[in-house]
Amino acid sequence: MKKYIVAFAISAIIAHVAFVAIFPKLIMVLYFYTTTSAGYEENKIYHVPPINSSYRKVVLPGPNLLYSFCIYDISEKPLLIEAKVPENTYWSVSFYDSLTNNFFTINDRDVKDVARILLVKGDADIKGAIVVRAEDEHGLILFRTFIPDKNVIPELDALRQQWKCEQTETYLFD
Amino acid sequence: MKKWLLLSVLAGITFGIVSAYYTVDYIAEFFTVKNGAWETNLLAGSEKADIYTRAAIALNALFALNKSEAVYFIAYTDSNFNPLRLHCDYRIEGGKLPARWWSITVYGSDLFLIPNEYDIYAVTSESVRWDDGKWVVKLSQKYQDGNWIPLRGEGNFILVLRLYNPDKTVYESPQSIELPKIILEGCR
């Protein structure tokens, strides 16, 4: 009897810790799967319409932010993010790995005019771009723009249509 | 004999997974910091987060920013620690908060926005009407003049206070900064 109890306890503890540890990854895989199944491609930027109560994809959506996102896969090539930074409002780009960690964020206080960010795996030293090193080949980039007033949404929306998130070659920066 | 051993292991795995799913929030709660009705977990979005916090954030606040970019305070109760209920009226009182900008948003217990015909779900430091450095926001099912977020339906709701580009004091001593008071005015 004792060995069954020990077997139960050990397997329960291992399963418990393992499940908690991989749970964020499961959530991200599910998010990537449902998003790409809905037709959204990797390494491409998409702009979420202004948030209202009909939005049911990610919990706690911010109704005062305009969101854009890019699911990345840098297993083959680095990713170039280019965005004209809106003036006089909060703007940020955040990078999340496949464990949901926010491993890098840059905002409109850090960069003016045009943000040019290169997401690479491993080491790179490239002029002309902010280099972000990802340890994980897959993840998500989230752009947030604060809507100070609903009247400026068309202007902010027009601006973000010009943003890029696409695969690139590092030699283009030499 | 082997069959019973295998069954013990399978039962253990099942128990482990189910217990993990249902205890993540409770265990992550140990890592939260409280300030009146508000609570925050400064490890949200951080690579330094423990596995329970990371799992709880993935479940309840996916794609949270790390603390230097934004700090999220959540209230499940009013300032007297009574659960926030959709059929009650509340007054939130505050002043300047130590951040570049802030927002207060109402969510249903499912963590999504509550539909209302006015399309109003939140107030921000930019949209709120200030009066001599202070502001008051009403939460009610009935139309209110001034700063108002409509409540609809039955059951509980939560409030999320987001402080963007917070001052260091917010994440160095979140328990001691002055946060808005949530005051129950009455129930229907």
HADDOCK unambig.tbl for C-alpha pairs under 7 A between the chains (distance, minus, plus):
assign (segid A and resid 4 and name CA) (segid B and resid 5 and name CA) 5.79 0.50 0.50
assign (segid A and resid 4 and name CA) (segid B and resid 8 and name CA) 5.72 0.50 0.50
assign (segid A and resid 7 and name CA) (segid B and resid 8 and name CA) 6.07 0.50 0.50
assign (segid A and resid 7 and name CA) (segid B and resid 9 and name CA) 5.62 0.50 0.50
assign (segid A and resid 8 and name CA) (segid B and resid 8 and name CA) 4.90 0.50 0.50
assign (segid A and resid 8 and name CA) (segid B and resid 9 and name CA) 5.07 0.50 0.50
assign (segid A and resid 8 and name CA) (segid B and resid 11 and name CA) 6.53 0.50 0.50
assign (segid A and resid 8 and name CA) (segid B and resid 12 and name CA) 4.29 0.50 0.50
assign (segid A and resid 9 and name CA) (segid B and resid 12 and name CA) 6.15 0.50 0.50
assign (segid A and resid 11 and name CA) (segid B and resid 9 and name CA) 5.58 0.50 0.50
assign (segid A and resid 11 and name CA) (segid B and resid 12 and name CA) 4.99 0.50 0.50
assign (segid A and resid 11 and name CA) (segid B and resid 13 and name CA) 5.35 0.50 0.50
assign (segid A and resid 12 and name CA) (segid B and resid 12 and name CA) 4.06 0.50 0.50
assign (segid A and resid 12 and name CA) (segid B and resid 13 and name CA) 4.82 0.50 0.50
assign (segid A and resid 12 and name CA) (segid B and resid 15 and name CA) 5.85 0.50 0.50
assign (segid A and resid 12 and name CA) (segid B and resid 16 and name CA) 4.08 0.50 0.50
assign (segid A and resid 13 and name CA) (segid B and resid 16 and name CA) 5.96 0.50 0.50
assign (segid A and resid 15 and name CA) (segid B and resid 13 and name CA) 5.14 0.50 0.50
assign (segid A and resid 15 and name CA) (segid B and resid 16 and name CA) 4.88 0.50 0.50
assign (segid A and resid 15 and name CA) (segid B and resid 17 and name CA) 5.77 0.50 0.50
assign (segid A and resid 16 and name CA) (segid B and resid 16 and name CA) 4.04 0.50 0.50
assign (segid A and resid 16 and name CA) (segid B and resid 17 and name CA) 5.10 0.50 0.50
assign (segid A and resid 16 and name CA) (segid B and resid 19 and name CA) 6.76 0.50 0.50
assign (segid A and resid 16 and name CA) (segid B and resid 20 and name CA) 5.08 0.50 0.50
assign (segid A and resid 19 and name CA) (segid B and resid 17 and name CA) 5.98 0.50 0.50
assign (segid A and resid 19 and name CA) (segid B and resid 20 and name CA) 6.60 0.50 0.50
assign (segid A and resid 20 and name CA) (segid B and resid 20 and name CA) 5.98 0.50 0.50
assign (segid A and resid 20 and name CA) (segid B and resid 51 and name CA) 6.26 0.50 0.50
assign (segid A and resid 20 and name CA) (segid B and resid 52 and name CA) 6.36 0.50 0.50
assign (segid A and resid 20 and name CA) (segid B and resid 55 and name CA) 6.13 0.50 0.50
assign (segid A and resid 21 and name CA) (segid B and resid 51 and name CA) 5.36 0.50 0.50
assign (segid A and resid 23 and name CA) (segid B and resid 55 and name CA) 5.75 0.50 0.50
assign (segid A and resid 24 and name CA) (segid B and resid 54 and name CA) 6.68 0.50 0.50
assign (segid A and resid 24 and name CA) (segid B and resid 55 and name CA) 5.32 0.50 0.50
assign (segid A and resid 24 and name CA) (segid B and resid 58 and name CA) 5.31 0.50 0.50
assign (segid A and resid 27 and name CA) (segid B and resid 58 and name CA) 6.69 0.50 0.50
assign (segid A and resid 52 and name CA) (segid B and resid 119 and name CA) 6.83 0.50 0.50
assign (segid A and resid 53 and name CA) (segid B and resid 113 and name CA) 4.78 0.50 0.50
assign (segid A and resid 53 and name CA) (segid B and resid 114 and name CA) 5.86 0.50 0.50
assign (segid A and resid 53 and name CA) (segid B and resid 115 and name CA) 5.04 0.50 0.50
assign (segid A and resid 56 and name CA) (segid B and resid 112 and name CA) 6.72 0.50 0.50
assign (segid A and resid 58 and name CA) (segid B and resid 62 and name CA) 6.87 0.50 0.50
assign (segid A and resid 59 and name CA) (segid B and resid 60 and name CA) 6.57 0.50 0.50
assign (segid A and resid 59 and name CA) (segid B and resid 61 and name CA) 6.14 0.50 0.50
assign (segid A and resid 59 and name CA) (segid B and resid 62 and name CA) 6.79 0.50 0.50
assign (segid A and resid 59 and name CA) (segid B and resid 111 and name CA) 5.42 0.50 0.50
assign (segid A and resid 59 and name CA) (segid B and resid 112 and name CA) 5.77 0.50 0.50
assign (segid A and resid 60 and name CA) (segid B and resid 61 and name CA) 6.29 0.50 0.50
assign (segid A and resid 60 and name CA) (segid B and resid 111 and name CA) 5.39 0.50 0.50
assign (segid A and resid 60 and name CA) (segid B and resid 112 and name CA) 5.64 0.50 0.50
assign (segid A and resid 61 and name CA) (segid B and resid 112 and name CA) 6.95 0.50 0.50
assign (segid A and resid 63 and name CA) (segid B and resid 121 and name CA) 6.90 0.50 0.50
assign (segid A and resid 100 and name CA) (segid B and resid 45 and name CA) 6.89 0.50 0.50
assign (segid A and resid 100 and name CA) (segid B and resid 58 and name CA) 6.70 0.50 0.50
assign (segid A and resid 100 and name CA) (segid B and resid 63 and name CA) 6.45 0.50 0.50
assign (segid A and resid 101 and name CA) (segid B and resid 45 and name CA) 5.02 0.50 0.50
assign (segid A and resid 101 and name CA) (segid B and resid 46 and name CA) 5.64 0.50 0.50
assign (segid A and resid 101 and name CA) (segid B and resid 47 and name CA) 5.37 0.50 0.50
assign (segid A and resid 102 and name CA) (segid B and resid 45 and name CA) 4.88 0.50 0.50
assign (segid A and resid 102 and name CA) (segid B and resid 46 and name CA) 6.02 0.50 0.50
assign (segid A and resid 102 and name CA) (segid B and resid 65 and name CA) 6.15 0.50 0.50
assign (segid A and resid 102 and name CA) (segid B and resid 66 and name CA) 6.29 0.50 0.50
assign (segid A and resid 103 and name CA) (segid B and resid 47 and name CA) 6.77 0.50 0.50
assign (segid A and resid 148 and name CA) (segid B and resid 126 and name CA) 6.09 0.50 0.50
